Structure formats: C-alpha cells, structure tokens
Amino acid sequence: MTGRIDDTNKRLDDARDGLTQRMDTLHADLVSRMDSNNERIDRFFLTAATKEAQAKIERRLTYLEGEMGDIRQRVAG
C-alpha cells in the first residue's frame, strides 16, 4: 500500500512540475506579447504626436505666408 501511495505522490509531483513549467512558459510568452504591444502603442502615439505637431507647423507657415503677402502688398502700394 505504501508503494502505491508513493507512486501516486510521485505522479502528482510530476504533474505539478509539468503544470508549473507550462504556466511559466505561458507567463513568459504573455509578458513578451504585452511588451511588444506596448512598444507598438508607444510608436503609434509618437507618430500621432509628430503628425499633429507637423500639421500645426504647416498651419502656422500658411498663416505667416499670408501675412507676408499682405505686408508686401502694403509696401508695394
């Protein structure tokens, strides 16, 4: 009887170890995926912020070019 209990305990220990290894592997995979997604999100927001800043500069440049045209007309007239 003791031998059967020991065998059962051994199988349970092996099963637990296998599950622990699978959980560790899964955890590492999930962390890796999350890190990858976080990098993609960071790049997206950086790109969006850069595009917004560029659009703001372009609007300001268009405005200033218009102002320069008005000044030139006043000076010429």
PyMOL Python script that loads the backbone (N, CA, C, O; Angstrom):
from pymol import cmd

cmd.read_pdbstr("""\
ATOM      1  N   MET A   1       0.819  -1.189   0.000  1.00  0.00           N
ATOM      2  CA  MET A   1       0.000   0.000   0.000  1.00  0.00           C
ATOM      3  C   MET A   1       0.871   1.263   0.000  1.00  0.00           C
ATOM      4  O   MET A   1       0.594   2.228  -0.712  1.00  0.00           O
ATOM      5  N   THR A   2       1.917   1.229   0.809  1.00  0.00           N
ATOM      6  CA  THR A   2       2.798   2.391   0.885  1.00  0.00           C
ATOM      7  C   THR A   2       3.450   2.676  -0.471  1.00  0.00           C
ATOM      8  O   THR A   2       3.629   3.833  -0.851  1.00  0.00           O
ATOM      9  N   GLY A   3       3.799   1.625  -1.186  1.00  0.00           N
ATOM     10  CA  GLY A   3       4.400   1.787  -2.507  1.00  0.00           C
ATOM     11  C   GLY A   3       3.449   2.460  -3.479  1.00  0.00           C
ATOM     12  O   GLY A   3       3.864   3.305  -4.272  1.00  0.00           O
ATOM     13  N   ARG A   4       2.185   2.094  -3.422  1.00  0.00           N
ATOM     14  CA  ARG A   4       1.183   2.710  -4.309  1.00  0.00           C
ATOM     15  C   ARG A   4       0.990   4.178  -3.966  1.00  0.00           C
ATOM     16  O   ARG A   4       0.857   5.015  -4.860  1.00  0.00           O
ATOM     17  N   ILE A   5       0.973   4.492  -2.689  1.00  0.00           N
ATOM     18  CA  ILE A   5       0.843   5.893  -2.253  1.00  0.00           C
ATOM     19  C   ILE A   5       2.051   6.691  -2.725  1.00  0.00           C
ATOM     20  O   ILE A   5       1.913   7.814  -3.210  1.00  0.00           O
ATOM     21  N   ASP A   6       3.235   6.104  -2.580  1.00  0.00           N
ATOM     22  CA  ASP A   6       4.453   6.781  -3.032  1.00  0.00           C
ATOM     23  C   ASP A   6       4.418   7.008  -4.545  1.00  0.00           C
ATOM     24  O   ASP A   6       4.805   8.076  -5.022  1.00  0.00           O
ATOM     25  N   ASP A   7       3.952   6.004  -5.304  1.00  0.00           N
ATOM     26  CA  ASP A   7       3.836   6.146  -6.754  1.00  0.00           C
ATOM     27  C   ASP A   7       2.837   7.254  -7.115  1.00  0.00           C
ATOM     28  O   ASP A   7       3.079   8.053  -8.019  1.00  0.00           O
ATOM     29  N   THR A   8       1.724   7.284  -6.397  1.00  0.00           N
ATOM     30  CA  THR A   8       0.713   8.316  -6.649  1.00  0.00           C
ATOM     31  C   THR A   8       1.285   9.699  -6.336  1.00  0.00           C
ATOM     32  O   THR A   8       1.094  10.651  -7.092  1.00  0.00           O
ATOM     33  N   ASN A   9       1.981   9.788  -5.221  1.00  0.00           N
ATOM     34  CA  ASN A   9       2.599  11.062  -4.853  1.00  0.00           C
ATOM     35  C   ASN A   9       3.618  11.500  -5.913  1.00  0.00           C
ATOM     36  O   ASN A   9       3.703  12.683  -6.243  1.00  0.00           O
ATOM     37  N   LYS A  10       4.376  10.559  -6.437  1.00  0.00           N
ATOM     38  CA  LYS A  10       5.376  10.858  -7.466  1.00  0.00           C
ATOM     39  C   LYS A  10       4.688  11.369  -8.725  1.00  0.00           C
ATOM     40  O   LYS A  10       5.131  12.344  -9.333  1.00  0.00           O
ATOM     41  N   ARG A  11       3.606  10.707  -9.109  1.00  0.00           N
ATOM     42  CA  ARG A  11       2.875  11.150 -10.309  1.00  0.00           C
ATOM     43  C   ARG A  11       2.279  12.538 -10.088  1.00  0.00           C
ATOM     44  O   ARG A  11       2.285  13.371 -10.995  1.00  0.00           O
ATOM     45  N   LEU A  12       1.769  12.784  -8.895  1.00  0.00           N
ATOM     46  CA  LEU A  12       1.221  14.104  -8.595  1.00  0.00           C
ATOM     47  C   LEU A  12       2.314  15.174  -8.635  1.00  0.00           C
ATOM     48  O   LEU A  12       2.109  16.266  -9.163  1.00  0.00           O
ATOM     49  N   ASP A  13       3.473  14.843  -8.070  1.00  0.00           N
ATOM     50  CA  ASP A  13       4.597  15.784  -8.104  1.00  0.00           C
ATOM     51  C   ASP A  13       5.029  16.068  -9.543  1.00  0.00           C
ATOM     52  O   ASP A  13       5.302  17.214  -9.900  1.00  0.00           O
ATOM     53  N   ASP A  14       5.090  15.016 -10.367  1.00  0.00           N
ATOM     54  CA  ASP A  14       5.467  15.192 -11.775  1.00  0.00           C
ATOM     55  C   ASP A  14       4.441  16.051 -12.511  1.00  0.00           C
ATOM     56  O   ASP A  14       4.802  16.916 -13.309  1.00  0.00           O
ATOM     57  N   ALA A  15       3.163  15.806 -12.237  1.00  0.00           N
ATOM     58  CA  ALA A  15       2.096  16.584 -12.886  1.00  0.00           C
ATOM     59  C   ALA A  15       2.190  18.049 -12.459  1.00  0.00           C
ATOM     60  O   ALA A  15       2.056  18.952 -13.284  1.00  0.00           O
ATOM     61  N   ARG A  16       2.421  18.276 -11.165  1.00  0.00           N
ATOM     62  CA  ARG A  16       2.546  19.639 -10.660  1.00  0.00           C
ATOM     63  C   ARG A  16       3.732  20.348 -11.306  1.00  0.00           C
ATOM     64  O   ARG A  16       3.623  21.501 -11.723  1.00  0.00           O
ATOM     65  N   ASP A  17       4.867  19.648 -11.386  1.00  0.00           N
ATOM     66  CA  ASP A  17       6.051  20.234 -12.018  1.00  0.00           C
ATOM     67  C   ASP A  17       5.789  20.565 -13.489  1.00  0.00           C
ATOM     68  O   ASP A  17       6.200  21.618 -13.976  1.00  0.00           O
ATOM     69  N   GLY A  18       5.110  19.666 -14.186  1.00  0.00           N
ATOM     70  CA  GLY A  18       4.783  19.918 -15.590  1.00  0.00           C
ATOM     71  C   GLY A  18       3.871  21.123 -15.752  1.00  0.00           C
ATOM     72  O   GLY A  18       4.068  21.951 -16.642  1.00  0.00           O
ATOM     73  N   LEU A  19       2.867  21.211 -14.879  1.00  0.00           N
ATOM     74  CA  LEU A  19       1.962  22.363 -14.937  1.00  0.00           C
ATOM     75  C   LEU A  19       2.688  23.659 -14.601  1.00  0.00           C
ATOM     76  O   LEU A  19       2.448  24.691 -15.230  1.00  0.00           O
ATOM     77  N   THR A  20       3.557  23.607 -13.631  1.00  0.00           N
ATOM     78  CA  THR A  20       4.323  24.794 -13.266  1.00  0.00           C
ATOM     79  C   THR A  20       5.187  25.266 -14.435  1.00  0.00           C
ATOM     80  O   THR A  20       5.257  26.461 -14.719  1.00  0.00           O
ATOM     81  N   GLN A  21       5.841  24.325 -15.108  1.00  0.00           N
ATOM     82  CA  GLN A  21       6.657  24.688 -16.264  1.00  0.00           C
ATOM     83  C   GLN A  21       5.805  25.290 -17.374  1.00  0.00           C
ATOM     84  O   GLN A  21       6.199  26.279 -17.991  1.00  0.00           O
ATOM     85  N   ARG A  22       4.641  24.699 -17.631  1.00  0.00           N
ATOM     86  CA  ARG A  22       3.749  25.228 -18.664  1.00  0.00           C
ATOM     87  C   ARG A  22       3.259  26.624 -18.300  1.00  0.00           C
ATOM     88  O   ARG A  22       3.170  27.501 -19.159  1.00  0.00           O
ATOM     89  N   MET A  23       2.941  26.826 -17.016  1.00  0.00           N
ATOM     90  CA  MET A  23       2.492  28.143 -16.566  1.00  0.00           C
ATOM     91  C   MET A  23       3.609  29.173 -16.705  1.00  0.00           C
ATOM     92  O   MET A  23       3.357  30.305 -17.118  1.00  0.00           O
ATOM     93  N   ASP A  24       4.826  28.798 -16.368  1.00  0.00           N
ATOM     94  CA  ASP A  24       5.963  29.714 -16.502  1.00  0.00           C
ATOM     95  C   ASP A  24       6.198  30.075 -17.967  1.00  0.00           C
ATOM     96  O   ASP A  24       6.471  31.231 -18.290  1.00  0.00           O
ATOM     97  N   THR A  25       6.090  29.081 -18.852  1.00  0.00           N
ATOM     98  CA  THR A  25       6.264  29.331 -20.281  1.00  0.00           C
ATOM     99  C   THR A  25       5.170  30.256 -20.796  1.00  0.00           C
ATOM    100  O   THR A  25       5.444  31.200 -21.537  1.00  0.00           O
ATOM    101  N   LEU A  26       3.933  29.982 -20.403  1.00  0.00           N
ATOM    102  CA  LEU A  26       2.808  30.817 -20.813  1.00  0.00           C
ATOM    103  C   LEU A  26       2.965  32.237 -20.287  1.00  0.00           C
ATOM    104  O   LEU A  26       2.708  33.202 -21.007  1.00  0.00           O
ATOM    105  N   HIS A  27       3.383  32.364 -19.043  1.00  0.00           N
ATOM    106  CA  HIS A  27       3.585  33.684 -18.443  1.00  0.00           C
ATOM    107  C   HIS A  27       4.655  34.458 -19.214  1.00  0.00           C
ATOM    108  O   HIS A  27       4.467  35.635 -19.522  1.00  0.00           O
ATOM    109  N   ALA A  28       5.749  33.818 -19.519  1.00  0.00           N
ATOM    110  CA  ALA A  28       6.827  34.481 -20.264  1.00  0.00           C
ATOM    111  C   ALA A  28       6.344  34.912 -21.648  1.00  0.00           C
ATOM    112  O   ALA A  28       6.687  35.997 -22.119  1.00  0.00           O
ATOM    113  N   ASP A  29       5.552  34.065 -22.293  1.00  0.00           N
ATOM    114  CA  ASP A  29       5.004  34.403 -23.614  1.00  0.00           C
ATOM    115  C   ASP A  29       4.069  35.603 -23.523  1.00  0.00           C
ATOM    116  O   ASP A  29       4.131  36.505 -24.359  1.00  0.00           O
ATOM    117  N   LEU A  30       3.208  35.618 -22.515  1.00  0.00           N
ATOM    118  CA  LEU A  30       2.282  36.738 -22.350  1.00  0.00           C
ATOM    119  C   LEU A  30       3.020  38.040 -22.053  1.00  0.00           C
ATOM    120  O   LEU A  30       2.664  39.089 -22.591  1.00  0.00           O
ATOM    121  N   VAL A  31       4.022  37.985 -21.219  1.00  0.00           N
ATOM    122  CA  VAL A  31       4.807  39.176 -20.910  1.00  0.00           C
ATOM    123  C   VAL A  31       5.492  39.694 -22.172  1.00  0.00           C
ATOM    124  O   VAL A  31       5.521  40.900 -22.419  1.00  0.00           O
ATOM    125  N   SER A  32       6.030  38.798 -22.953  1.00  0.00           N
ATOM    126  CA  SER A  32       6.681  39.182 -24.208  1.00  0.00           C
ATOM    127  C   SER A  32       5.693  39.846 -25.160  1.00  0.00           C
ATOM    128  O   SER A  32       6.004  40.866 -25.775  1.00  0.00           O
ATOM    129  N   ARG A  33       4.512  39.268 -25.278  1.00  0.00           N
ATOM    130  CA  ARG A  33       3.484  39.849 -26.157  1.00  0.00           C
ATOM    131  C   ARG A  33       3.039  41.221 -25.664  1.00  0.00           C
ATOM    132  O   ARG A  33       2.845  42.143 -26.456  1.00  0.00           O
ATOM    133  N   MET A  34       2.879  41.347 -24.356  1.00  0.00           N
ATOM    134  CA  MET A  34       2.477  42.641 -23.798  1.00  0.00           C
ATOM    135  C   MET A  34       3.548  43.695 -24.048  1.00  0.00           C
ATOM    136  O   MET A  34       3.230  44.830 -24.405  1.00  0.00           O
ATOM    137  N   ASP A  35       4.804  43.333 -23.865  1.00  0.00           N
ATOM    138  CA  ASP A  35       5.899  44.267 -24.137  1.00  0.00           C
ATOM    139  C   ASP A  35       5.888  44.698 -25.598  1.00  0.00           C
ATOM    140  O   ASP A  35       6.083  45.873 -25.908  1.00  0.00           O
ATOM    141  N   SER A  36       5.660  43.750 -26.486  1.00  0.00           N
ATOM    142  CA  SER A  36       5.606  44.054 -27.916  1.00  0.00           C
ATOM    143  C   SER A  36       4.448  44.996 -28.225  1.00  0.00           C
ATOM    144  O   SER A  36       4.608  45.959 -28.975  1.00  0.00           O
ATOM    145  N   ASN A  37       3.287  44.718 -27.648  1.00  0.00           N
ATOM    146  CA  ASN A  37       2.131  45.592 -27.867  1.00  0.00           C
ATOM    147  C   ASN A  37       2.363  46.981 -27.288  1.00  0.00           C
ATOM    148  O   ASN A  37       1.974  47.976 -27.899  1.00  0.00           O
ATOM    149  N   ASN A  38       2.983  47.061 -26.130  1.00  0.00           N
ATOM    150  CA  ASN A  38       3.282  48.356 -25.532  1.00  0.00           C
ATOM    151  C   ASN A  38       4.219  49.169 -26.416  1.00  0.00           C
ATOM    152  O   ASN A  38       4.048  50.381 -26.549  1.00  0.00           O
ATOM    153  N   GLU A  39       5.198  48.520 -27.018  1.00  0.00           N
ATOM    154  CA  GLU A  39       6.102  49.213 -27.935  1.00  0.00           C
ATOM    155  C   GLU A  39       5.345  49.741 -29.145  1.00  0.00           C
ATOM    156  O   GLU A  39       5.580  50.864 -29.591  1.00  0.00           O
ATOM    157  N   ARG A  40       4.433  48.925 -29.677  1.00  0.00           N
ATOM    158  CA  ARG A  40       3.636  49.367 -30.821  1.00  0.00           C
ATOM    159  C   ARG A  40       2.753  50.555 -30.453  1.00  0.00           C
ATOM    160  O   ARG A  40       2.619  51.495 -31.236  1.00  0.00           O
ATOM    161  N   ILE A  41       2.157  50.520 -29.279  1.00  0.00           N
ATOM    162  CA  ILE A  41       1.315  51.632 -28.827  1.00  0.00           C
ATOM    163  C   ILE A  41       2.153  52.887 -28.656  1.00  0.00           C
ATOM    164  O   ILE A  41       1.734  53.972 -29.057  1.00  0.00           O
ATOM    165  N   ASP A  42       3.337  52.751 -28.063  1.00  0.00           N
ATOM    166  CA  ASP A  42       4.229  53.901 -27.892  1.00  0.00           C
ATOM    167  C   ASP A  42       4.595  54.516 -29.237  1.00  0.00           C
ATOM    168  O   ASP A  42       4.579  55.737 -29.393  1.00  0.00           O
ATOM    169  N   ARG A  43       4.929  53.656 -30.222  1.00  0.00           N
ATOM    170  CA  ARG A  43       5.273  54.163 -31.564  1.00  0.00           C
ATOM    171  C   ARG A  43       4.082  54.854 -32.205  1.00  0.00           C
ATOM    172  O   ARG A  43       4.241  55.880 -32.866  1.00  0.00           O
ATOM    173  N   PHE A  44       2.880  54.297 -32.014  1.00  0.00           N
ATOM    174  CA  PHE A  44       1.677  54.909 -32.573  1.00  0.00           C
ATOM    175  C   PHE A  44       1.476  56.314 -32.016  1.00  0.00           C
ATOM    176  O   PHE A  44       1.253  57.257 -32.776  1.00  0.00           O
ATOM    177  N   PHE A  45       1.553  56.460 -30.694  1.00  0.00           N
ATOM    178  CA  PHE A  45       1.341  57.771 -30.095  1.00  0.00           C
ATOM    179  C   PHE A  45       2.445  58.748 -30.478  1.00  0.00           C
ATOM    180  O   PHE A  45       2.184  59.936 -30.666  1.00  0.00           O
ATOM    181  N   LEU A  46       3.663  58.261 -30.593  1.00  0.00           N
ATOM    182  CA  LEU A  46       4.755  59.130 -31.033  1.00  0.00           C
ATOM    183  C   LEU A  46       4.496  59.620 -32.453  1.00  0.00           C
ATOM    184  O   LEU A  46       4.684  60.799 -32.750  1.00  0.00           O
ATOM    185  N   THR A  47       4.067  58.723 -33.324  1.00  0.00           N
ATOM    186  CA  THR A  47       3.755  59.096 -34.705  1.00  0.00           C
ATOM    187  C   THR A  47       2.590  60.074 -34.749  1.00  0.00           C
ATOM    188  O   THR A  47       2.638  61.057 -35.488  1.00  0.00           O
ATOM    189  N   ALA A  48       1.552  59.821 -33.972  1.00  0.00           N
ATOM    190  CA  ALA A  48       0.389  60.708 -33.942  1.00  0.00           C
ATOM    191  C   ALA A  48       0.777  62.090 -33.441  1.00  0.00           C
ATOM    192  O   ALA A  48       0.333  63.097 -33.993  1.00  0.00           O
ATOM    193  N   ALA A  49       1.606  62.147 -32.395  1.00  0.00           N
ATOM    194  CA  ALA A  49       2.042  63.432 -31.852  1.00  0.00           C
ATOM    195  C   ALA A  49       2.899  64.171 -32.873  1.00  0.00           C
ATOM    196  O   ALA A  49       2.785  65.389 -33.013  1.00  0.00           O
ATOM    197  N   THR A  50       3.753  63.447 -33.584  1.00  0.00           N
ATOM    198  CA  THR A  50       4.609  64.060 -34.596  1.00  0.00           C
ATOM    199  C   THR A  50       3.762  64.612 -35.737  1.00  0.00           C
ATOM    200  O   THR A  50       4.018  65.718 -36.214  1.00  0.00           O
ATOM    201  N   LYS A  51       2.765  63.863 -36.177  1.00  0.00           N
ATOM    202  CA  LYS A  51       1.893  64.328 -37.257  1.00  0.00           C
ATOM    203  C   LYS A  51       1.108  65.555 -36.825  1.00  0.00           C
ATOM    204  O   LYS A  51       0.938  66.485 -37.614  1.00  0.00           O
ATOM    205  N   GLU A  52       0.628  65.576 -35.593  1.00  0.00           N
ATOM    206  CA  GLU A  52      -0.110  66.730 -35.091  1.00  0.00           C
ATOM    207  C   GLU A  52       0.790  67.958 -35.029  1.00  0.00           C
ATOM    208  O   GLU A  52       0.375  69.052 -35.412  1.00  0.00           O
ATOM    209  N   ALA A  53       2.020  67.784 -34.547  1.00  0.00           N
ATOM    210  CA  ALA A  53       2.962  68.901 -34.485  1.00  0.00           C
ATOM    211  C   ALA A  53       3.280  69.404 -35.886  1.00  0.00           C
ATOM    212  O   ALA A  53       3.359  70.613 -36.107  1.00  0.00           O
ATOM    213  N   GLN A  54       3.460  68.500 -36.821  1.00  0.00           N
ATOM    214  CA  GLN A  54       3.752  68.890 -38.201  1.00  0.00           C
ATOM    215  C   GLN A  54       2.574  69.654 -38.803  1.00  0.00           C
ATOM    216  O   GLN A  54       2.779  70.659 -39.484  1.00  0.00           O
ATOM    217  N   ALA A  55       1.356  69.198 -38.565  1.00  0.00           N
ATOM    218  CA  ALA A  55       0.170  69.882 -39.074  1.00  0.00           C
ATOM    219  C   ALA A  55       0.070  71.282 -38.479  1.00  0.00           C
ATOM    220  O   ALA A  55      -0.302  72.224 -39.178  1.00  0.00           O
ATOM    221  N   LYS A  56       0.395  71.427 -37.204  1.00  0.00           N
ATOM    222  CA  LYS A  56       0.357  72.733 -36.549  1.00  0.00           C
ATOM    223  C   LYS A  56       1.385  73.674 -37.169  1.00  0.00           C
ATOM    224  O   LYS A  56       1.092  74.847 -37.402  1.00  0.00           O
ATOM    225  N   ILE A  57       2.574  73.173 -37.436  1.00  0.00           N
ATOM    226  CA  ILE A  57       3.617  73.990 -38.074  1.00  0.00           C
ATOM    227  C   ILE A  57       3.187  74.402 -39.479  1.00  0.00           C
ATOM    228  O   ILE A  57       3.399  75.544 -39.887  1.00  0.00           O
ATOM    229  N   GLU A  58       2.581  73.470 -40.219  1.00  0.00           N
ATOM    230  CA  GLU A  58       2.125  73.786 -41.575  1.00  0.00           C
ATOM    231  C   GLU A  58       1.026  74.854 -41.549  1.00  0.00           C
ATOM    232  O   GLU A  58       1.023  75.742 -42.401  1.00  0.00           O
ATOM    233  N   ARG A  59       0.104  74.788 -40.599  1.00  0.00           N
ATOM    234  CA  ARG A  59      -0.935  75.819 -40.479  1.00  0.00           C
ATOM    235  C   ARG A  59      -0.310  77.172 -40.157  1.00  0.00           C
ATOM    236  O   ARG A  59      -0.700  78.198 -40.714  1.00  0.00           O
ATOM    237  N   ARG A  60       0.658  77.158 -39.255  1.00  0.00           N
ATOM    238  CA  ARG A  60       1.338  78.406 -38.877  1.00  0.00           C
ATOM    239  C   ARG A  60       2.109  78.981 -40.065  1.00  0.00           C
ATOM    240  O   ARG A  60       2.094  80.193 -40.281  1.00  0.00           O
ATOM    241  N   LEU A  61       2.777  78.132 -40.829  1.00  0.00           N
ATOM    242  CA  LEU A  61       3.520  78.571 -42.007  1.00  0.00           C
ATOM    243  C   LEU A  61       2.583  79.173 -43.045  1.00  0.00           C
ATOM    244  O   LEU A  61       2.888  80.212 -43.630  1.00  0.00           O
ATOM    245  N   THR A  62       1.455  78.531 -43.274  1.00  0.00           N
ATOM    246  CA  THR A  62       0.469  79.066 -44.228  1.00  0.00           C
ATOM    247  C   THR A  62      -0.020  80.436 -43.781  1.00  0.00           C
ATOM    248  O   THR A  62      -0.152  81.349 -44.596  1.00  0.00           O
ATOM    249  N   TYR A  63      -0.287  80.581 -42.495  1.00  0.00           N
ATOM    250  CA  TYR A  63      -0.723  81.866 -41.954  1.00  0.00           C
ATOM    251  C   TYR A  63       0.351  82.934 -42.148  1.00  0.00           C
ATOM    252  O   TYR A  63       0.061  84.044 -42.595  1.00  0.00           O
ATOM    253  N   LEU A  64       1.585  82.590 -41.809  1.00  0.00           N
ATOM    254  CA  LEU A  64       2.675  83.560 -41.935  1.00  0.00           C
ATOM    255  C   LEU A  64       2.937  83.938 -43.386  1.00  0.00           C
ATOM    256  O   LEU A  64       3.249  85.093 -43.678  1.00  0.00           O
ATOM    257  N   GLU A  65       2.813  82.980 -44.297  1.00  0.00           N
ATOM    258  CA  GLU A  65       2.975  83.296 -45.718  1.00  0.00           C
ATOM    259  C   GLU A  65       1.897  84.267 -46.172  1.00  0.00           C
ATOM    260  O   GLU A  65       2.163  85.176 -46.957  1.00  0.00           O
ATOM    261  N   GLY A  66       0.681  84.072 -45.676  1.00  0.00           N
ATOM    262  CA  GLY A  66      -0.406  85.008 -45.987  1.00  0.00           C
ATOM    263  C   GLY A  66      -0.110  86.393 -45.446  1.00  0.00           C
ATOM    264  O   GLY A  66      -0.330  87.393 -46.130  1.00  0.00           O
ATOM    265  N   GLU A  67       0.384  86.454 -44.226  1.00  0.00           N
ATOM    266  CA  GLU A  67       0.745  87.745 -43.621  1.00  0.00           C
ATOM    267  C   GLU A  67       1.856  88.428 -44.421  1.00  0.00           C
ATOM    268  O   GLU A  67       1.813  89.637 -44.644  1.00  0.00           O
ATOM    269  N   MET A  68       2.839  87.655 -44.846  1.00  0.00           N
ATOM    270  CA  MET A  68       3.928  88.228 -45.661  1.00  0.00           C
ATOM    271  C   MET A  68       3.380  88.779 -46.977  1.00  0.00           C
ATOM    272  O   MET A  68       3.810  89.842 -47.425  1.00  0.00           O
ATOM    273  N   GLY A  69       2.452  88.083 -47.591  1.00  0.00           N
ATOM    274  CA  GLY A  69       1.826  88.569 -48.827  1.00  0.00           C
ATOM    275  C   GLY A  69       1.110  89.891 -48.590  1.00  0.00           C
ATOM    276  O   GLY A  69       1.210  90.810 -49.402  1.00  0.00           O
ATOM    277  N   ASP A  70       0.391  89.987 -47.478  1.00  0.00           N
ATOM    278  CA  ASP A  70      -0.302  91.249 -47.141  1.00  0.00           C
ATOM    279  C   ASP A  70       0.697  92.382 -46.924  1.00  0.00           C
ATOM    280  O   ASP A  70       0.482  93.496 -47.400  1.00  0.00           O
ATOM    281  N   ILE A  71       1.767  92.112 -46.222  1.00  0.00           N
ATOM    282  CA  ILE A  71       2.805  93.121 -45.967  1.00  0.00           C
ATOM    283  C   ILE A  71       3.430  93.566 -47.277  1.00  0.00           C
ATOM    284  O   ILE A  71       3.645  94.762 -47.473  1.00  0.00           O
ATOM    285  N   ARG A  72       3.722  92.658 -48.159  1.00  0.00           N
ATOM    286  CA  ARG A  72       4.317  93.005 -49.440  1.00  0.00           C
ATOM    287  C   ARG A  72       3.380  93.894 -50.255  1.00  0.00           C
ATOM    288  O   ARG A  72       3.810  94.840 -50.915  1.00  0.00           O
ATOM    289  N   GLN A  73       2.099  93.568 -50.193  1.00  0.00           N
ATOM    290  CA  GLN A  73       1.128  94.380 -50.933  1.00  0.00           C
ATOM    291  C   GLN A  73       1.078  95.799 -50.359  1.00  0.00           C
ATOM    292  O   GLN A  73       1.011  96.765 -51.119  1.00  0.00           O
ATOM    293  N   ARG A  74       1.110  95.937 -49.045  1.00  0.00           N
ATOM    294  CA  ARG A  74       1.087  97.272 -48.429  1.00  0.00           C
ATOM    295  C   ARG A  74       2.328  98.059 -48.749  1.00  0.00           C
ATOM    296  O   ARG A  74       2.256  99.259 -49.013  1.00  0.00           O
ATOM    297  N   VAL A  75       3.477  97.391 -48.731  1.00  0.00           N
ATOM    298  CA  VAL A  75       4.733  98.063 -49.037  1.00  0.00           C
ATOM    299  C   VAL A  75       4.756  98.494 -50.517  1.00  0.00           C
ATOM    300  O   VAL A  75       5.222  99.587 -50.837  1.00  0.00           O
ATOM    301  N   ALA A  76       4.266  97.658 -51.385  1.00  0.00           N
ATOM    302  CA  ALA A  76       4.266  97.950 -52.829  1.00  0.00           C
ATOM    303  C   ALA A  76       3.233  99.025 -53.160  1.00  0.00           C
ATOM    304  O   ALA A  76       3.422  99.782 -54.112  1.00  0.00           O
ATOM    305  N   GLY A  77       2.161  99.103 -52.403  1.00  0.00           N
ATOM    306  CA  GLY A  77       1.045 100.002 -52.716  1.00  0.00           C
ATOM    307  C   GLY A  77       1.190 101.311 -52.106  1.00  0.00           C
ATOM    308  O   GLY A  77       0.328 102.172 -52.280  1.00  0.00           O
TER     309      GLY A  77
END
""", "prot")
cmd.dss("prot")
cmd.show_as("cartoon", "prot")
cmd.util.cbc("prot")
cmd.orient("prot")
